[in-house]
Amino acid sequence: MTERQRTATPPEQRTPAGAKQKTGLPELGLMEWFRPGEHERVERVLADMERLGIDHIRTGVSWADCYTEEGRKWYKWFLPRLARSVAVLPCFTYTPPSIG
């Protein structure tokens, strides 16, 4: 276990998205797009974010993927997994005209 992992702030004690940090340091977030099934890459990115002290992520959510069985399973796992570790801002894309 690294020093950063031993001293990392637990998610429940992190600054909520949009709130000013008490340290006066600038907030830093990450924007990353993940495709359904990229479980291992999600875990690697979250580990890298932890190591770098980044606790905000913006990520794409494809409406088109949500209409597939694989997509529904993916987002059922993916969004809660991110939220356990970092503040999440989902960005919905590819909205079908029938619901847009």
PyMOL commands that set and color helices and strands:
alter all, ss='L'
color gray80, all
select helices_A, chain A and resi 3-7+11-13+39-52+63-66+69-85
alter helices_A, ss='H'
color red, helices_A
select strands_A, chain A and resi 30-32+56-62+87-93
alter strands_A, ss='S'
color yellow, strands_A
deselect
rebuild
show_as cartoon
